Amino acid sequence: MELCDTPARNLDKFIEDQLLPDTHFRLQVKQAIDIICSFLKEKCFQHASHPIRVSKVVKGGSSGKGTTLRGRSDADLVVFLSHLRSFREQFDRRGEFIQEIRKQLEACQRDKRFAIEFEVQNHGWANPRALSFVLKSPKINDGVEFDVLPAFDVLGQVTDDYIPNPQIYVNLIQVCEHLKKEGEFSACFTELQRAFLRQRPAKLKSLIRLVKHWYQKCKEKCRESLPPQYALELLTVYAWERGSKKSEFNTAQGFKTVLELVRGYQQLWIYWPKYYNFKNPVICDYLMKQLEKPRPVILDPADPTGNVGGGDRRRWQRLAQEAEAWLSYPCCKNQDGSPVDSWDIQF
């Protein structure tokens, strides 16, 4: 049964039956990620003209946050390199490291060192942030899509209660303003983005999966640009924090609340003072400018330069139209046909 036809009372079963990755799928994706992580750490740069040390490889995206959808196998791997010593150096030199990773992947493919097949995507950008490729193997039914991003290790060792030194964000703001490229270095903060979501209740992660599934359905139908999926993930967390904050809640009410927030996108003004705040004067001034921008404003909780709610507002208009339509579907209706209650959220 499709989501649009699923009664509100059956949404938990829909998530369990159709969206949660099964054990076999998780193992397939984990195996693919382990292969690439091992390659990046141990083999990729061993023949480079200058010694290059990989300080760590961090799993981001849905795999890292624990919100993977069944059948959608993709992984973001951030490669932190000792040779990148600043945000500016990452911007200037990432292209050469991406070329080196690509060269070594293609060499492995030619030499058949692994029993896998790499299908490297060519975006044709002058200064790409990531190398995209598909890993295929007889043991993996469908290819696993990877984005590998070289990055400056600005955070160092990240512990459970880690809060960045404010000077990190001061430097980030200054570089982004100089380059006129906000959100350019979000990969450097992958561990914080991951931590922000990873410790949330399992049921909230299931609601995020449901919202992501709905978003993919809208994307297939619209065939036009929509807001980034990450914005919808953060919006779901915001809805839960403001409307429930309980580990057990009514999934239909949570889903309907997110749809209503999308419909009212012009009121969205969301940020989290967890990893950065208003105490430092440079950060304070910058945050005030960010929060004065036209709504929707949804700031990345790990990167104040990343307004994932910004950009072309027509993307939100398209998604809001879809949300309006879905609010009348069975997934937002009680058994007697009345509308499901939504959480009470004050803007």
C-alpha positions in Angstrom: 0.0 0.0 0.0 1.3 3.5 -0.9 1.8 6.1 1.9 -1.0 8.3 0.5 -3.5 5.5 0.9 -2.3 4.3 4.4 -4.7 5.2 7.2 -3.1 7.3 10.0 -3.5 4.5 12.5 -1.3 2.2 10.3 1.7 4.6 9.8 3.9 2.8 12.3 3.3 -0.5 10.5 4.0 1.2 7.2 7.3 2.4 8.5 8.2 -1.1 9.9 7.1 -3.0 6.8 8.4 -0.6 4.1 10.9 1.9 5.4 13.1 0.4 8.1 16.2 -1.3 6.6 16.2 -5.1 7.1 19.3 -6.8 8.6 20.5 -8.1 5.2 20.3 -4.7 3.6 22.1 -3.1 6.5 24.9 -5.7 6.3 25.3 -5.1 2.5 25.6 -1.3 3.0 28.0 -1.8 6.0 30.2 -4.1 3.9 30.4 -1.6 1.1 31.2 1.3 3.5 33.9 -0.8 5.2 35.5 -1.5 1.8 35.7 2.1 0.9 36.8 3.3 4.4 39.6 0.7 4.4 40.7 1.9 0.9 40.7 5.5 1.9 42.6 5.0 5.1 45.2 2.4 4.0 45.6 2.4 0.2 44.4 5.5 -1.5 47.4 7.8 -0.8 50.2 5.4 -0.4 51.6 6.0 -3.9 51.0 9.8 -3.8 54.0 12.0 -4.8 54.0 13.6 -1.3 53.1 11.7 1.9 49.4 12.3 2.8 48.0 11.2 6.1 44.3 10.5 6.6 43.5 11.5 10.2 40.1 10.0 10.1 37.2 9.0 7.8 33.8 9.9 9.2 30.5 8.4 7.9 27.9 11.1 7.3 24.5 11.3 5.6 21.7 9.0 6.5 24.0 6.1 7.2 25.9 8.1 9.8 22.8 9.5 11.4 20.9 6.2 11.6 18.0 7.3 9.4 18.7 5.1 6.3 15.6 4.2 4.2 15.2 0.6 3.0 16.4 0.2 -0.6 18.1 3.7 -0.7 21.8 2.9 -0.2 23.9 6.0 -0.1 26.8 7.1 2.1 28.7 10.3 2.6 32.3 9.7 3.7 34.3 12.7 4.9 38.1 12.2 4.6 40.0 14.4 7.0 43.5 15.0 5.6 46.5 16.2 7.6 47.6 18.2 4.5 44.6 20.5 4.8 45.4 23.0 7.5 42.7 25.6 7.1 39.3 26.2 5.5 40.9 28.2 2.7 43.4 25.5 2.0 40.5 23.0 1.8 38.7 25.2 -0.7 41.9 25.7 -2.8 43.2 22.2 -2.8 40.3 19.8 -2.5 40.2 19.4 -6.3 43.7 17.8 -6.3 42.8 15.3 -3.6 39.5 14.4 -5.3 41.6 13.7 -8.5 44.0 11.5 -6.6 41.2 9.5 -5.0 39.6 9.1 -8.4 42.9 8.0 -10.0 43.4 5.4 -7.3 39.8 4.1 -7.6 40.2 3.7 -11.3 43.6 1.9 -10.8 41.9 -0.5 -8.5 39.2 -1.1 -11.1 41.8 -1.8 -13.8 43.9 -4.1 -11.7 40.8 -5.9 -10.3 42.3 -5.6 -6.8 38.8 -5.8 -5.4 35.9 -8.0 -6.5 33.9 -4.9 -7.1 33.1 -2.4 -9.8 33.4 1.3 -9.4 31.2 3.6 -11.5 32.6 7.1 -11.1 30.2 10.0 -11.7 31.5 13.0 -13.6 29.8 16.2 -12.5 32.1 18.4 -14.6 32.4 21.1 -11.9 35.5 23.2 -11.9 35.9 22.9 -8.1 33.8 20.0 -6.8 33.2 19.4 -3.1 32.9 15.7 -3.5 33.8 12.7 -5.6 30.6 10.7 -6.4 30.8 7.0 -7.4 28.8 3.8 -7.3 30.3 0.6 -5.8 28.9 -2.6 -7.2 29.7 -6.1 -6.1 28.3 -9.7 -6.6 27.5 -9.6 -2.9 25.6 -6.3 -3.1 22.3 -6.6 -5.1 22.1 -2.9 -5.9 25.0 -0.4 -6.2 25.8 1.7 -3.2 26.2 5.4 -4.0 29.1 7.2 -2.4 30.1 10.9 -2.0 33.6 11.2 -0.7 34.5 14.7 0.6 38.1 15.8 1.5 38.0 18.1 4.5 40.1 20.1 7.0 40.1 18.5 10.4 39.2 21.6 12.3 37.4 19.8 15.2 40.1 17.3 16.1 38.9 14.6 18.5 35.2 14.9 19.0 33.8 13.4 22.3 30.1 12.9 23.3 29.9 16.3 25.1 32.1 18.2 22.7 31.5 21.9 22.2 33.7 23.7 19.6 36.0 26.6 20.6 34.1 29.7 19.4 37.3 30.8 17.5 36.6 27.9 15.1 33.3 29.5 14.1 34.9 33.0 14.0 37.4 31.7 11.4 34.7 29.9 9.5 32.5 33.0 9.3 35.4 35.2 8.1 36.4 32.7 5.4 32.8 32.2 4.2 32.2 36.0 4.1 35.5 36.5 2.2 34.7 33.8 -0.4 31.0 34.7 -0.4 30.2 31.0 -0.1 28.0 30.3 3.0 27.7 26.6 4.0 30.8 25.8 1.9 32.6 23.9 4.7 29.7 22.0 6.3 31.5 18.7 5.7 34.0 19.8 8.4 31.2 19.6 11.0 29.9 16.2 9.9 30.5 14.7 13.4 28.4 17.4 15.1 25.6 17.0 12.5 25.7 13.3 13.1 25.7 13.7 16.9 22.8 16.1 16.8 20.6 13.4 15.3 22.2 10.1 16.4 21.2 10.3 20.1 17.5 11.0 19.4 14.8 8.4 20.2 14.3 5.6 17.8 10.7 6.6 17.1 11.8 10.1 16.1 14.2 8.6 13.6 11.3 6.5 12.2 9.3 9.8 11.8 12.3 11.3 10.0 12.3 8.2 7.7 8.6 8.7 7.0 9.1 12.4 6.2 12.1 11.5 3.9 9.9 8.9 2.1 7.2 11.6 1.6 9.8 14.0 0.3 11.1 11.5 -2.2 7.5 10.9 -3.4 7.1 14.7 -3.9 10.5 14.8 -5.7 9.4 12.1 -8.1 6.1 13.9 -8.8 7.4 17.5 -9.1 10.5 16.8 -11.2 11.7 20.2 -10.1 14.0 21.5 -7.5 12.8 21.2 -3.9 14.4 22.3 -0.6 17.3 20.1 0.5 16.3 16.9 2.3 18.4 17.9 5.3 16.1 20.9 5.8 13.1 18.4 6.2 15.1 16.3 8.7 15.8 19.4 10.8 12.2 20.5 10.5 11.1 17.1 11.9 13.4 17.4 14.9 12.1 20.9 15.5 8.5 19.7 15.3 9.2 16.9 17.8 11.2 19.2 20.2 8.4 21.8 20.3 5.4 19.5 20.1 6.2 16.3 21.9 9.8 15.7 23.2 8.6 12.2 24.3 10.2 8.9 23.2 6.7 7.6 22.4 4.3 9.7 20.5 1.5 9.4 17.8 3.3 9.1 14.5 0.4 10.5 12.5 0.3 13.6 14.7 4.0 14.2 14.2 3.8 13.7 10.4 0.8 16.0 10.1 2.7 18.7 12.2 5.6 18.5 9.8 3.3 18.9 6.8 1.7 21.9 8.4 5.1 23.5 9.1 6.0 23.0 5.4 2.7 24.6 4.4 3.5 27.6 6.6 7.2 27.8 5.5 7.1 31.6 5.4 7.0 31.6 9.2 10.0 29.2 9.8 12.7 30.7 11.9 14.7 27.9 13.4 18.1 27.6 15.0 19.7 25.7 17.8 22.2 27.4 20.2 23.9 24.0 21.0 27.3 24.2 19.3 27.4 28.0 18.8 25.6 30.9 20.5 25.5 34.7 20.9 28.2 35.1 23.5 31.1 35.8 21.0 30.6 39.2 19.4 31.6 38.1 15.9 29.3 35.1 16.0 26.5 37.2 17.5 26.7 39.8 14.8 26.7 37.1 12.1 23.8 35.1 13.6 21.8 38.3 13.8 22.4 38.8 10.1 21.5 35.2 9.3 18.3 35.4 11.3 17.2 38.7 9.7 17.2 37.0 6.2 13.8 36.4 4.5 12.1 33.3 5.9 12.3 30.4 5.9 15.4 30.4 8.0 16.7 27.0 9.2 20.3 27.1 10.4 22.4 24.0 10.4 22.9 23.2 14.1 26.6 22.5 13.5 27.4 25.3 11.0 25.9 28.8 11.4 26.9 29.7 7.8 24.5 27.0 6.5 20.9 28.3 6.1 19.4 25.1 4.7 16.0 26.8 4.5 17.3 29.6 2.2 17.7 29.8 -1.6 15.0 29.9 -4.2 11.7 30.2 -2.3 9.8 28.6 -5.2 11.3 25.3 -4.0 9.3 25.7 -0.8 6.2 26.9 -2.6 6.2 23.6 -4.6 6.7 21.5 -1.5 4.0 23.5 0.4 1.5 22.8 -2.4 2.2 19.1 -2.0 1.9 19.3 1.8 -1.5 21.0 1.4 -2.7 18.2 -0.8 -1.4 15.5 1.5 -3.2 16.9 4.6 -6.4 15.7 3.1 -5.2 12.1 2.5 -6.0 9.1 4.7 -2.6 9.3 6.4 -3.8 12.5 8.1 -7.3 11.3 8.9 -8.8 9.4 11.8 -10.8 6.2 11.3 -14.1 8.3 11.4 -12.7 10.7 8.7 -12.0 13.5 11.0 -8.5 15.2 10.8 -5.7 13.9 13.0 -4.7 16.4 15.7 -1.3 18.0 15.2 1.1 19.1 17.9 0.6 22.7 19.2 3.7 24.6 18.1 3.9 28.4 18.7 6.1 30.3 16.3 
